Amino acid sequence: MKKNTLFTIVCSLLLWGVAAQPVITYNGNAPQIGDRFVYSGVPYGFSFDPGPAGGNQSWDFSDVQSIISVETVVVDPASTPNAADFSDATIAFHDPNTSDNDYSYSQITSSAWIHLGAIDGFGNSSPYTDPRIEMQYPFSYNNTYTDTYSFASVSSVMIIHESGTITATADAWGSVKTPAGTYNNTLRMKKEEVFTDSTWNNAGDLMSVVTDSYTRYEWYTATSHYCVLSIGVTSDGVSGISWISSTNSIKDNPLLSQIAVFPIPADNVVNVKLTAGIADKMEITVVNLTGQQLMRLAKTGSNRFSANISQLPSGIYFLRIKNGSGNIMTKKFVKQ
């Protein structure tokens, strides 16, 4: 159970730069409401070598072929069905392409990203009795922390108690190539986990106790809200790999500079102008903060799109921009 939830599927195009040791910070890396990202990757069942530790490394995973793709949006916890179960949450994660009401809840502070628990598609709530630290801010090469966590997952047929210890260390830095592009100046975090799952039936009988371990490697840039590449390795040596294939949270995506949204703020109409040559097979939709698609923009010229938004309430919205290759970006706009 834990190993599936830990398959973080985590890239956009960056240029080569001068090697440096990045620092993960609250201002540069903390997830934010409105973020939207697509992870592509290969699930567990294969063998991927995370490569060496140390400074000024060069990792190349550019030839990996994606098998699955998952989109995630970051929403306001107050907009979710079971917000009351996670009153300390400041953000929630959700896949807008599913009909399930599953959400993952976290609290973001200036010093840490703390995971509080989740609700699955059947409405089963699993709050952490001892929350889990996902990231500390700031964090740099050779920094380390150790944290404990525990939670209970309750369903109609069984109860699973899990407790564990995670030790995170920034063990390497350098450049990494993914199928979506190259990132220079990345910091790699190695997260080693030992956990125990105790399973009970609803009659109160203990069915099994299993202790296992798991290691996850995550690569971050100084501006990525999420790891740009992730490799998870089980105690049996089986691994999975994932990378960000599109996102609006990595500030260095060069395609975003070729997309203009106007007027700012928008009133009755929102317009999008694209650099000539990139508008072919482009699909642009308006979505709200919870990821709900509200309308589609119509193509009004060779490189222009427009939509009448006069009926939308005032607030913050996003333009979901999907090109012919399936890559997705988002641009925020305000309806006054």
VEXFISE-657211 format. One record per residue (C-alpha): residue in one letter; y, z, x. Coordinates in steps of 0.05 Angstrom, whole numbers, plus 32768, in hexadecimal, padded with zeros to 4 digits. Each point is the difference from the previous one (the first is absolute). Layout:
BEGIN
+------+------+------+------+
! rest !    y !    z !    x !
+------+------+------+------+
!    A !    Y !    Z !    X !
...
+------+------+------+------+
This chain:
BEGIN
+------+------+------+------+
! rest !    y !    z !    x !
+------+------+------+------+
!    M ! 8000 ! 8000 ! 8000 !
!    K ! 8032 ! 8015 ! 8035 !
!    K ! 7FF0 ! 7FC5 ! 802C !
!    N ! 8011 ! 7FCE ! 7FC9 !
!    T ! 8043 ! 8020 ! 7FF2 !
!    L ! 8010 ! 8000 ! 804A !
!    F ! 7FF9 ! 7FB5 ! 8005 !
!    T ! 804A ! 7FF4 ! 8007 !
!    I ! 800D ! 7FB6 ! 7FFA !
!    V ! 803B ! 7FF2 ! 802B !
!    C ! 8057 ! 7F9A ! 802F !
!    S ! 8039 ! 7FD2 ! 8003 !
!    L ! 8019 ! 7FD2 ! 8038 !
!    L ! 8024 ! 801F ! 803C !
!    L ! 8014 ! 7FE3 ! 8043 !
!    W ! 7FEB ! 8016 ! 8045 !
!    G ! 802E ! 8034 ! 8020 !
!    V ! 8006 ! 802E ! 803B !
!    A ! 7FC9 ! 8035 ! 8002 !
!    A ! 8018 ! 8046 ! 7FED !
!    Q ! 7FE5 ! 8040 ! 7FE3 !
!    P ! 8015 ! 8005 ! 7FB7 !
!    V ! 800C ! 8041 ! 7FDB !
!    I ! 7FEB ! 800A ! 7FB8 !
!    T ! 803A ! 801F ! 7FDA !
!    Y ! 8010 ! 8015 ! 7FB9 !
!    N ! 803B ! 7FCF ! 7FFB !
!    G ! 7FD9 ! 7FC5 ! 801C !
!    N ! 7FBA ! 800B ! 7FE5 !
!    A ! 7FFD ! 802C ! 7FC2 !
!    P ! 7FE6 ! 7FDB ! 7FC2 !
!    Q ! 8034 ! 7FF6 ! 7FC9 !
!    I ! 7FFF ! 7FF4 ! 7FB5 !
!    G ! 8004 ! 7FB5 ! 7FF5 !
!    D ! 7FD5 ! 7FED ! 803D !
!    R ! 7FCC ! 7FCB ! 7FF2 !
!    F ! 7FCB ! 7FEA ! 8030 !
!    V ! 7FC0 ! 7FD7 ! 8002 !
!    Y ! 7FC5 ! 8014 ! 802C !
!    S ! 7FCC ! 7FCD ! 8016 !
!    G ! 7FC2 ! 8010 ! 8026 !
!    V ! 7FB5 ! 8009 ! 8008 !
!    P ! 7FDD ! 803D ! 7FE0 !
!    Y ! 7FCE ! 802C ! 8022 !
!    G ! 7FBF ! 7FE1 ! 8017 !
!    F ! 8018 ! 7FDE ! 8040 !
!    S ! 8011 ! 8014 ! 8047 !
!    F ! 8048 ! 7FFD ! 8019 !
!    D ! 8013 ! 801C ! 8044 !
!    P ! 8044 ! 8024 ! 7FFC !
!    G ! 800A ! 7FF3 ! 804A !
!    P ! 8019 ! 802C ! 8039 !
!    A ! 8031 ! 803A ! 7FFD !
!    G ! 803B ! 8009 ! 802F !
!    G ! 8044 ! 7FE1 ! 800B !
!    N ! 8015 ! 7FB7 ! 7FFF !
!    Q ! 7FBF ! 7FE7 ! 7FDF !
!    S ! 7FF4 ! 7FBC ! 7FE0 !
!    W ! 7FD1 ! 7FFC ! 7FC4 !
!    D ! 7FEC ! 7FBE ! 7FDF !
!    F ! 7FE1 ! 7FFE ! 7FBA !
!    S ! 8020 ! 7FBE ! 7FEC !
!    D ! 7FBE ! 7FDC ! 7FF3 !
!    V ! 7FE5 ! 802F ! 7FCB !
!    Q ! 7FF3 ! 7FDE ! 7FBD !
!    S ! 8016 ! 8027 ! 7FC2 !
!    I ! 7FCE ! 800F ! 7FCA !
!    I ! 8028 ! 802C ! 7FD0 !
!    S ! 804A ! 8009 ! 7FEE !
!    V ! 8021 ! 803A ! 7FDC !
!    E ! 8048 ! 8007 ! 7FE8 !
!    T ! 8022 ! 8044 ! 7FFC !
!    V ! 8044 ! 8016 ! 7FE5 !
!    V ! 8024 ! 8042 ! 800B !
!    V ! 801C ! 801C ! 7FC0 !
!    D ! 8024 ! 803D ! 7FE6 !
!    P ! 7FCC ! 8036 ! 7FF0 !
!    A ! 8027 ! 8010 ! 7FC0 !
!    S ! 7FED ! 7FBB ! 7FE5 !
!    T ! 7FB5 ! 800D ! 8006 !
!    P ! 7FD2 ! 8019 ! 7FC9 !
!    N ! 7FEB ! 8041 ! 8022 !
!    A ! 803F ! 8013 ! 8026 !
!    A ! 7FFA ! 8049 ! 7FE8 !
!    D ! 7FC1 ! 8009 ! 802B !
!    F ! 8028 ! 7FF1 ! 803F !
!    S ! 8044 ! 8020 ! 7FF5 !
!    D ! 8010 ! 8002 ! 804A !
!    A ! 7FF6 ! 7FB5 ! 800A !
!    T ! 803B ! 7FD5 ! 8014 !
!    I ! 7FDA ! 7FBD ! 8000 !
!    A ! 7FC2 ! 7FE2 ! 7FE1 !
!    F ! 7FD6 ! 7FC4 ! 8015 !
!    H ! 7FE1 ! 7FCF ! 7FCE !
!    D ! 7FDE ! 7FBB ! 7FFF !
!    P ! 8027 ! 7FD8 ! 7FCB !
!    N ! 7FC9 ! 7FCC ! 7FFA !
!    T ! 7FCE ! 8030 ! 7FE0 !
!    S ! 7FFE ! 801B ! 7FB9 !
!    D ! 7FEC ! 8044 ! 801A !
!    N ! 8030 ! 803B ! 7FFE !
!    D ! 7FEB ! 8016 ! 8046 !
!    Y ! 8038 ! 801C ! 802B !
!    S ! 8004 ! 8023 ! 8043 !
!    Y ! 8037 ! 8034 ! 8009 !
!    S ! 8026 ! 8017 ! 803E !
!    Q ! 803B ! 802A ! 8013 !
!    I ! 802F ! 7FE3 ! 8034 !
!    T ! 802D ! 8030 ! 8027 !
!    S ! 802B ! 7FF5 ! 803E !
!    S ! 7FC8 ! 801F ! 802A !
!    A ! 7FBF ! 7FE6 ! 7FE0 !
!    W ! 7FDB ! 7FD2 ! 7FD0 !
!    I ! 7FD1 ! 802E ! 7FD8 !
!    H ! 7FC8 ! 7FE6 ! 7FD3 !
!    L ! 7FFA ! 802A ! 7FC0 !
!    G ! 7FC6 ! 7FDE ! 7FDC !
!    A ! 7FEF ! 7FC9 ! 7FCF !
!    I ! 7FED ! 7FEC ! 7FB9 !
!    D ! 7FC9 ! 7FCC ! 7FF6 !
!    G ! 7FFD ! 7FCA ! 7FCB !
!    F ! 7FDA ! 802E ! 7FD1 !
!    G ! 8037 ! 8035 ! 8001 !
!    N ! 7FDB ! 8030 ! 802D !
!    S ! 8032 ! 8028 ! 8029 !
!    S ! 7FF1 ! 8016 ! 8048 !
!    P ! 803A ! 802A ! 801A !
!    Y ! 7FF9 ! 801B ! 8046 !
!    T ! 7FFB ! 804C ! 8003 !
!    D ! 8013 ! 7FF9 ! 8049 !
!    P ! 802B ! 7FC1 ! 8007 !
!    R ! 7FF3 ! 7FCE ! 8039 !
!    I ! 8034 ! 7FEC ! 8033 !
!    E ! 7FFF ! 7FB4 ! 8008 !
!    M ! 803A ! 7FFC ! 8032 !
!    Q ! 8030 ! 802E ! 8024 !
!    Y ! 8048 ! 7FEB ! 8011 !
!    P ! 8014 ! 7FF3 ! 8036 !
!    F ! 7FC0 ! 7FEB ! 8024 !
!    S ! 7FFA ! 7FDE ! 8044 !
!    Y ! 7FCE ! 7FEF ! 8036 !
!    N ! 7FD1 ! 803A ! 8012 !
!    N ! 8018 ! 802B ! 7FC5 !
!    T ! 7FC9 ! 8021 ! 7FD8 !
!    Y ! 7FF4 ! 802D ! 7FC3 !
!    T ! 7FC5 ! 801F ! 7FDD !
!    D ! 7FFE ! 800C ! 7FB5 !
!    T ! 7FCD ! 801A ! 7FCD !
!    Y ! 7FF9 ! 7FE7 ! 7FB8 !
!    S ! 7FD5 ! 800C ! 7FC2 !
!    F ! 7FFB ! 7FE5 ! 7FB9 !
!    A ! 7FD0 ! 7FFD ! 7FC5 !
!    S ! 7FEF ! 7FC0 ! 7FDA !
!    V ! 7FE9 ! 800F ! 7FB9 !
!    S ! 7FDE ! 7FCC ! 7FD3 !
!    S ! 7FD5 ! 8003 ! 7FC2 !
!    V ! 7FC0 ! 8004 ! 8028 !
!    M ! 800F ! 8024 ! 8042 !
!    I ! 8031 ! 8027 ! 8029 !
!    I ! 800C ! 7FF0 ! 804A !
!    H ! 8023 ! 8032 ! 802D !
!    E ! 8018 ! 7FE4 ! 8042 !
!    S ! 8020 ! 8024 ! 803A !
!    G ! 800F ! 7FE7 ! 8045 !
!    T ! 8028 ! 8001 ! 8040 !
!    I ! 8028 ! 7FC6 ! 801B !
!    T ! 801B ! 7FFA ! 8047 !
!    A ! 8034 ! 7FC9 ! 800A !
!    T ! 8016 ! 7FE9 ! 8045 !
!    A ! 802D ! 7FC7 ! 8015 !
!    D ! 7FD0 ! 7FE7 ! 8035 !
!    A ! 801C ! 7FBB ! 8011 !
!    W ! 803A ! 7FD0 ! 7FFB !
!    G ! 800A ! 7FB6 ! 800C !
!    S ! 7FFD ! 7FBD ! 7FDB !
!    V ! 7FCE ! 7FEE ! 7FCA !
!    K ! 7FEE ! 7FBD ! 7FE1 !
!    T ! 7FE7 ! 7FFD ! 7FB9 !
!    P ! 7FEE ! 7FC3 ! 7FD5 !
!    A ! 8046 ! 8005 ! 7FE2 !
!    G ! 8027 ! 8002 ! 8041 !
!    T ! 8011 ! 8025 ! 8040 !
!    Y ! 8020 ! 8045 ! 8006 !
!    N ! 801D ! 8018 ! 8041 !
!    N ! 8013 ! 8048 ! 800E !
!    T ! 7FCC ! 8020 ! 7FD3 !
!    L ! 7FE7 ! 8047 ! 8003 !
!    R ! 7FB6 ! 800C ! 7FF2 !
!    M ! 7FE9 ! 8040 ! 7FDE !
!    K ! 7FB8 ! 8017 ! 8005 !
!    K ! 7FEB ! 802D ! 7FC6 !
!    E ! 7FBE ! 8025 ! 8009 !
!    E ! 7FE4 ! 8022 ! 7FC3 !
!    V ! 7FC6 ! 802F ! 7FF2 !
!    F ! 7FF3 ! 8010 ! 7FB7 !
!    T ! 7FCD ! 8020 ! 7FD2 !
!    D ! 7FEF ! 7FE8 ! 7FBA !
!    S ! 7FDE ! 8031 ! 7FD0 !
!    T ! 7FE7 ! 7FE0 ! 7FBF !
!    W ! 7FF1 ! 8028 ! 7FC1 !
!    N ! 7FE8 ! 7FEA ! 7FBB !
!    N ! 8023 ! 8018 ! 7FC1 !
!    A ! 7FCB ! 8035 ! 7FF6 !
!    G ! 8019 ! 8022 ! 803F !
!    D ! 7FC5 ! 7FEC ! 802C !
!    L ! 800E ! 7FEE ! 8049 !
!    M ! 7FE3 ! 7FBB ! 800B !
!    S ! 8012 ! 7FF1 ! 8049 !
!    V ! 802A ! 8014 ! 803B !
!    V ! 8012 ! 7FCA ! 8033 !
!    T ! 8029 ! 8006 ! 803F !
!    D ! 8018 ! 7FC1 ! 8021 !
!    S ! 8037 ! 7FE4 ! 802E !
!    Y ! 802E ! 7FC5 ! 7FFF !
!    T ! 8034 ! 7FE1 ! 802F !
!    R ! 803B ! 7FD5 ! 7FEC !
!    Y ! 802E ! 7FD9 ! 802E !
!    E ! 8045 ! 7FED ! 7FE5 !
!    W ! 8036 ! 7FD5 ! 8021 !
!    Y ! 804A ! 800A ! 7FED !
!    T ! 8041 ! 7FDF ! 8013 !
!    A ! 8042 ! 8027 ! 8002 !
!    T ! 8013 ! 7FE4 ! 7FBB !
!    S ! 7FBE ! 7FF8 ! 7FDB !
!    H ! 7FF7 ! 802F ! 7FC5 !
!    Y ! 7FB5 ! 7FF7 ! 8005 !
!    C ! 7FD0 ! 7FF1 ! 8039 !
!    V ! 8001 ! 7FB5 ! 8010 !
!    L ! 7FB7 ! 8002 ! 8014 !
!    S ! 7FC8 ! 8032 ! 7FF3 !
!    I ! 7FB8 ! 8007 ! 8018 !
!    G ! 7FD2 ! 8034 ! 7FE3 !
!    V ! 7FBF ! 8014 ! 8022 !
!    T ! 7FC9 ! 802B ! 7FE1 !
!    S ! 7FD3 ! 802F ! 8026 !
!    D ! 7FCA ! 7FC9 ! 7FFE !
!    G ! 802E ! 7FD1 ! 8025 !
!    V ! 800C ! 7FD4 ! 7FC3 !
!    S ! 8049 ! 7FEA ! 7FF9 !
!    G ! 8032 ! 7FDB ! 7FD4 !
!    I ! 8042 ! 7FE0 ! 8011 !
!    S ! 8040 ! 7FF4 ! 7FD9 !
!    W ! 8047 ! 7FE8 ! 800B !
!    I ! 8040 ! 7FF5 ! 7FD9 !
!    S ! 8003 ! 7FB7 ! 7FEB !
!    S ! 8042 ! 8006 ! 7FDA !
!    T ! 8032 ! 8036 ! 7FF1 !
!    N ! 8048 ! 8011 ! 7FF2 !
!    S ! 7FFF ! 803F ! 802B !
!    I ! 7FFF ! 7FDF ! 8045 !
!    K ! 8048 ! 7FF0 ! 800E !
!    D ! 7FF3 ! 7FCA ! 8034 !
!    N ! 7FE0 ! 7FCC ! 7FD2 !
!    P ! 8026 ! 7FC1 ! 8013 !
!    L ! 7FF3 ! 7FDE ! 7FBD !
!    L ! 8029 ! 8034 ! 7FDB !
!    S ! 803F ! 7FE8 ! 8023 !
!    Q ! 7FF5 ! 7FBB ! 7FE1 !
!    I ! 8003 ! 801C ! 7FB9 !
!    A ! 8043 ! 8010 ! 7FDF !
!    V ! 8007 ! 8026 ! 7FBE !
!    F ! 8042 ! 7FFD ! 7FD9 !
!    P ! 802B ! 8018 ! 7FDF !
!    I ! 7FFF ! 8048 ! 801B !
!    P ! 7FFB ! 8026 ! 7FD3 !
!    A ! 7FE4 ! 7FD1 ! 7FCC !
!    D ! 8017 ! 8001 ! 7FB7 !
!    N ! 7FE5 ! 7FCA ! 7FD1 !
!    V ! 7FDE ! 7FD2 ! 8033 !
!    V ! 7FDE ! 800B ! 8043 !
!    N ! 7FFC ! 7FC5 ! 8030 !
!    V ! 7FD7 ! 7FF3 ! 803E !
!    K ! 8012 ! 7FCC ! 8035 !
!    L ! 7FCD ! 7FEE ! 8035 !
!    T ! 8009 ! 7FDC ! 8042 !
!    A ! 7FEE ! 7FB7 ! 7FF7 !
!    G ! 7FB7 ! 7FF2 ! 800C !
!    I ! 7FE2 ! 8042 ! 7FEC !
!    A ! 8006 ! 7FFB ! 7FB4 !
!    D ! 7FC2 ! 7FD5 ! 7FF4 !
!    K ! 7FCC ! 8022 ! 7FD4 !
!    M ! 802A ! 8040 ! 8000 !
!    E ! 7FF6 ! 8030 ! 7FC6 !
!    I ! 8035 ! 8035 ! 7FF3 !
!    T ! 7FF9 ! 8038 ! 7FCC !
!    V ! 8029 ! 803D ! 7FEC !
!    V ! 7FDB ! 8043 ! 8004 !
!    N ! 8017 ! 8047 ! 7FF2 !
!    L ! 7FF7 ! 803F ! 8029 !
!    T ! 7FBA ! 800B ! 7FE5 !
!    G ! 7FEA ! 7FBA ! 8014 !
!    Q ! 7FFF ! 7FE3 ! 7FB9 !
!    Q ! 8010 ! 7FB5 ! 7FFE !
!    L ! 8039 ! 7FF4 ! 7FD0 !
!    M ! 8011 ! 7FB5 ! 8005 !
!    R ! 7FFA ! 7FC3 ! 802C !
!    L ! 803A ! 7FDB ! 801F !
!    A ! 8008 ! 7FB6 ! 7FF0 !
!    K ! 800C ! 7FCD ! 8036 !
!    T ! 8046 ! 7FE4 ! 7FF5 !
!    G ! 8006 ! 7FD4 ! 803E !
!    S ! 7FDC ! 7FEB ! 803E !
!    N ! 800A ! 8045 ! 801F !
!    R ! 801B ! 802C ! 7FC7 !
!    F ! 7FE1 ! 802D ! 7FCB !
!    S ! 8021 ! 8026 ! 7FC6 !
!    A ! 7FF0 ! 802F ! 7FC7 !
!    N ! 8027 ! 801C ! 7FC5 !
!    I ! 7FFC ! 804C ! 8008 !
!    S ! 8034 ! 8013 ! 7FCB !
!    Q ! 7FCB ! 8025 ! 7FD7 !
!    L ! 7FE9 ! 802C ! 803A !
!    P ! 801A ! 8048 ! 8002 !
!    S ! 802E ! 8011 ! 803A !
!    G ! 7FDB ! 8017 ! 803E !
!    I ! 7FDA ! 7FEB ! 803E !
!    Y ! 7FCF ! 7FC6 ! 7FFF !
!    F ! 7FDA ! 7FD5 ! 8031 !
!    L ! 7FF5 ! 7FB5 ! 8008 !
!    R ! 7FB7 ! 7FF4 ! 8012 !
!    I ! 7FFF ! 7FC0 ! 8029 !
!    K ! 7FBD ! 7FDE ! 800B !
!    N ! 7FFB ! 7FC0 ! 8029 !
!    G ! 7FCB ! 7FC9 ! 7FFE !
!    S ! 7FD6 ! 8024 ! 8035 !
!    G ! 7FFB ! 803E ! 7FD5 !
!    N ! 802E ! 802A ! 802C !
!    I ! 802B ! 8031 ! 7FD8 !
!    M ! 8044 ! 801C ! 800F !
!    T ! 8031 ! 8028 ! 7FD6 !
!    K ! 804C ! 8005 ! 7FFB !
!    K ! 8023 ! 8038 ! 7FDC !
!    F ! 803A ! 7FF4 ! 7FD0 !
!    V ! 8029 ! 802A ! 7FD0 !
!    K ! 800C ! 7FEE ! 7FB7 !
!    Q ! 8043 ! 801E ! 7FEB !
+------+------+------+------+
